[in-house]
Amino acid sequence: MSLLKARLSYAAGGLVVASLAACNPFGLPSTRALENGVESMLTSAKSYEMAGEYTADGVRWTLDMQVVRPDRRHLKVSSGTEDVEAIVIGNTAYFRGQAFLRKHLGSDPVSQNVAKVAGNAWWQDQVGLVPNLPDITDGATFRSNFLESAVTSRADNQSVGGIDAVRLSGSRADVFIQSAAPYRLLRVRLQDGVVVDGVAAADLRFSNVDHDFAIAAPPDVIDFGNLSTLPPVYTVVSVDTSLCASPCVVSAKLKNVGGMTGARAASTVTFTMTDPVSKQALGSCTATVQPDVGYNSTTTVSCTINVRPVNGATIAATAENPGRS
């Protein structure tokens, strides 16, 4: 065979190989088609849900996030000791979750009291507090981070929730993609030591593409920029024991740093008389705050402790604000 014929034969063989790869006689989708499907879903799908686990700041979290284009998200995040729910609409975010609120407001008594009366109500705060994960949820960025040149191996005939899938793996993640058109993203599992968007050890699954999640702003939202939207939050300003004889009539001046509506029950104030030597309670009484007064207004309540006071006894008053359910 001449050198020219050998080269032509080699070239013809190469054309056959290329032709086989293009027509894919084994019925397997091309890697390019899979990557296109993932990018298209994350870029163009009307909606989808992403749920799973990840680690952030040394804490293991579970996440369930519904995404609706162009600008709506509904999330539930839990660490076992802290549960937070959030709704994002454009540049506005709504939250509920008392443990998160307690940490977010501060440790001083007034802030903790405000968190308590807020209960499980929704409040409005900064969008930046909501996990976003743009490197995972943006189509073009996802493709650049985890697909194309980042892929070092492929495994067909995988299963994700009973759906046949292809696994594209690299040093950053294992990406599972539905093997049938339109080649939707099913699962992302970050490799050990990889941190993306501040999260590590993430294992996230995707579902409910183009589902109508009906994400809307919640009703009856607390605005901490306007504390009058809160239920009553009474604090004790002073205690008056000038009428404490036998019986012992006590009173307290209160200030409301909240509003007037939404509480599941009336606020109360408990007065306790304590022996100065034994430090034991000698008696107590409870007064109900009625009627409520408005934000930053004061009121007075009183009741009778039916015991004879002892010399040096102390009387303390503690406000109890039931807040929202």
C-alpha positions in Angstrom: 0.0 0.0 0.0 1.3 3.4 -0.9 1.9 6.1 1.7 -0.9 8.1 0.1 -3.3 5.2 0.2 -2.4 4.5 3.9 -3.1 8.1 4.8 -6.4 8.0 3.0 -7.3 4.8 4.7 -6.4 6.2 8.1 -8.4 9.3 7.4 -11.4 7.3 6.4 -11.2 5.3 9.6 -11.1 8.5 11.5 -14.2 9.7 9.7 -16.0 6.5 10.6 -15.2 6.9 14.3 -16.4 10.5 14.2 -19.5 9.5 12.5 -20.3 6.8 15.1 -19.8 9.3 17.9 -22.1 11.7 16.3 -25.0 9.3 15.6 -24.4 7.5 18.9 -25.5 3.9 17.9 -25.8 2.8 21.5 -28.6 5.3 22.3 -26.6 7.2 24.9 -26.9 11.0 25.0 -23.7 13.0 24.2 -22.0 14.8 27.1 -22.6 18.0 25.3 -26.3 17.4 25.1 -26.4 16.6 28.8 -24.5 19.8 29.7 -26.8 21.8 27.5 -29.8 20.3 29.2 -28.6 21.2 32.7 -27.8 24.8 31.7 -31.1 25.2 30.0 -33.0 24.0 33.0 -31.2 26.3 35.5 -31.5 29.2 33.1 -34.9 28.8 31.5 -37.2 26.6 33.6 -40.2 28.4 35.1 -39.4 26.8 38.5 -37.7 23.9 40.3 -37.1 22.6 43.8 -33.7 21.9 45.3 -33.4 19.9 48.5 -30.7 18.2 50.5 -27.9 18.8 53.0 -24.8 20.9 53.3 -22.4 22.1 55.9 -21.8 25.8 56.7 -19.6 27.3 59.5 -19.2 23.8 60.9 -23.0 23.2 61.2 -24.9 20.6 59.2 -28.0 22.0 57.6 -31.0 20.6 55.7 -32.4 22.7 52.9 -35.5 22.8 50.8 -35.7 25.6 48.3 -38.3 26.3 45.7 -37.2 28.7 42.9 -39.7 30.5 40.7 -38.4 32.9 38.0 -37.7 35.7 37.8 -37.3 36.6 41.4 -39.1 34.4 43.9 -37.8 31.8 46.4 -39.3 29.8 49.3 -36.8 28.2 51.6 -36.9 26.0 54.7 -33.5 25.6 56.5 -32.9 23.5 59.6 -29.9 22.6 61.7 -31.7 20.5 64.3 -31.6 23.3 66.9 -32.6 26.1 64.5 -35.4 26.3 61.9 -35.8 29.2 59.5 -38.4 29.7 56.8 -38.0 32.5 54.3 -39.8 33.9 51.3 -38.0 36.1 48.9 -39.9 38.3 46.4 -37.6 40.6 44.4 -35.6 42.6 46.9 -37.9 41.9 49.9 -37.4 39.0 52.3 -39.8 37.6 54.9 -38.7 35.2 57.7 -40.1 33.2 60.5 -38.3 31.0 63.1 -37.9 32.1 66.7 -34.5 30.6 67.4 -33.0 32.4 64.5 -34.8 35.6 65.5 -33.4 35.4 69.1 -29.9 35.2 67.7 -30.5 37.8 65.1 -32.0 40.5 67.4 -29.4 40.3 70.2 -29.0 39.0 73.7 -30.2 42.0 75.8 -33.5 41.4 77.7 -35.6 43.7 75.6 -34.5 42.1 72.4 -35.1 38.6 73.7 -38.6 39.7 74.9 -39.3 41.1 71.5 -38.3 37.8 69.9 -40.5 35.9 72.3 -43.6 37.9 71.6 -43.0 37.6 67.9 -43.6 33.9 68.3 -43.8 32.1 64.9 -45.0 35.2 63.1 -43.4 36.4 59.8 -41.1 39.4 59.9 -39.4 41.4 57.2 -35.6 41.7 56.9 -32.6 41.9 54.5 -32.5 39.7 51.4 -28.8 39.0 52.1 -29.7 36.9 55.1 -31.2 34.2 52.8 -28.9 31.5 51.3 -28.6 32.1 47.6 -26.1 29.5 46.2 -25.6 31.3 42.9 -22.8 29.0 41.8 -25.2 26.1 41.9 -28.4 27.8 40.7 -27.1 29.9 37.8 -27.0 27.9 34.6 -23.8 29.3 33.0 -21.9 29.4 36.3 -22.9 25.9 37.1 -21.7 24.7 33.7 -18.4 26.5 34.2 -17.9 25.2 37.7 -18.9 21.5 37.4 -19.2 20.6 33.7 -17.1 20.9 30.4 -13.4 20.9 31.3 -14.2 20.2 35.0 -15.5 16.7 34.0 -12.9 13.9 34.2 -15.2 10.8 34.0 -18.6 9.7 32.9 -20.8 6.8 34.2 -24.0 5.8 32.5 -26.9 3.8 33.8 -27.0 5.4 37.2 -30.2 5.9 39.2 -31.5 9.0 41.1 -34.8 8.3 42.8 -35.6 5.6 40.3 -34.8 7.9 37.3 -32.1 6.7 34.9 -29.2 9.1 35.0 -25.7 9.8 33.8 -23.0 10.8 36.3 -20.4 13.4 35.2 -17.6 13.6 37.7 -14.7 15.8 38.4 -12.5 17.1 41.2 -15.3 19.5 42.4 -18.5 17.4 42.2 -20.5 14.5 40.9 -23.3 15.7 38.7 -26.2 13.4 38.0 -28.3 14.3 34.8 -31.4 12.6 33.5 -30.4 10.4 30.6 -33.5 11.2 28.6 -34.3 14.5 27.0 -34.6 17.3 28.1 -31.6 16.1 30.3 -32.6 17.7 33.5 -30.2 18.1 36.5 -31.1 15.6 39.2 -28.4 15.7 41.8 -25.2 17.5 42.7 -22.8 16.1 45.3 -19.7 18.1 46.2 -16.5 16.3 46.6 -14.7 16.2 50.0 -13.0 19.5 50.8 -14.8 21.5 48.1 -16.5 24.7 49.2 -19.0 26.5 46.9 -21.0 29.5 47.9 -19.7 29.0 51.5 -21.1 25.5 51.8 -19.3 22.2 51.9 -20.2 18.5 51.8 -23.4 19.4 49.9 -25.7 16.7 48.5 -28.6 18.4 46.7 -31.4 16.9 44.6 -33.5 18.7 42.0 -37.2 18.1 41.2 -40.6 19.6 40.4 -39.4 21.4 37.3 -42.0 23.9 36.1 -44.2 23.3 39.1 -46.5 26.1 40.3 -45.3 26.7 43.9 -47.7 29.7 44.3 -45.0 31.7 46.3 -46.6 34.9 47.7 -45.9 37.4 50.4 -47.2 36.2 53.8 -50.0 38.1 55.6 -49.7 40.0 58.9 -45.9 40.7 58.7 -44.0 42.2 61.6 -41.8 45.2 60.7 -39.0 45.6 63.3 -38.4 49.0 61.9 -41.9 49.8 63.2 -42.3 48.1 66.6 -46.0 49.1 66.8 -46.6 46.2 64.4 -45.7 43.8 67.3 -48.1 42.5 70.0 -47.7 44.3 73.4 -44.2 44.0 74.9 -44.4 45.5 78.4 -41.2 46.2 80.4 -41.2 47.1 84.1 -40.1 50.7 84.6 -40.5 50.9 88.4 -42.1 49.1 91.4 -44.0 50.9 94.1 -44.2 49.3 97.6 -45.4 52.4 99.5 -48.7 50.7 100.3 -47.2 47.4 101.3 -48.5 46.8 104.8 -50.8 44.0 105.9 -52.1 43.1 103.4 -49.3 44.2 101.0 -50.6 46.3 98.0 -47.9 46.6 95.3 -47.9 48.3 91.9 -45.6 48.7 88.9 -45.2 51.2 86.2 -44.9 49.6 82.8 -43.8 50.7 79.3 -45.0 49.1 76.1 -42.2 48.9 73.5 -44.5 47.0 71.2 -47.9 47.5 69.7 -51.5 46.7 70.7 -52.7 43.8 68.5 -52.0 40.2 67.7 -51.3 38.7 71.2 -52.8 35.3 72.0 -53.5 36.5 75.5 -53.2 39.5 77.8 -49.9 40.4 79.3 -49.4 40.0 83.0 -47.1 41.2 85.8 -46.1 38.9 88.7 -44.9 40.5 91.9 -42.8 38.3 94.2 -41.9 39.1 97.9 -38.6 37.5 98.9 -37.1 37.0 102.4 -33.8 38.8 102.6 -32.2 36.1 104.8 -33.4 32.8 103.4 -33.9 34.2 99.8 -37.1 32.2 99.7 -40.3 33.6 98.2 -42.8 34.6 100.9 -45.7 35.3 98.6 -46.8 36.6 95.2 -49.6 38.0 93.2 -50.3 38.6 89.5 -51.9 41.5 87.8 -53.3 41.5 84.2 -52.5 44.4 81.9 -55.9 45.7 80.7 -56.5 47.7 78.7 -53.4 47.7 76.5 -51.6 51.0 75.8 -49.9 52.0 72.5 -46.3 51.9 71.5 -43.9 53.7 73.9 -46.8 54.5 76.3 -46.9 53.7 80.0 -49.5 52.2 82.3 -49.8 51.0 85.9 -50.9 47.7 87.3 -51.3 46.6 90.9 -52.3 43.6 93.1 -52.2 42.4 96.7 -49.7 39.9 98.2 -51.7 38.4 101.0 -48.8 37.9 103.5 -47.3 40.0 106.3 -44.1 41.6 105.0 -40.9 41.1 107.0 -38.2 43.7 107.5 -35.9 44.1 104.5 -38.1 42.0 102.2 -37.6 42.7 98.5 -40.4 42.8 96.0 -39.7 42.3 92.3 -42.0 42.5 89.3 -41.7 40.5 86.2 -43.7 41.1 83.0 -45.0 38.1 81.0 -45.9 38.9 77.4 -47.6 35.9 75.6 -47.1 37.4 72.2 -48.2 35.6 69.0 -49.0 32.0 68.8 
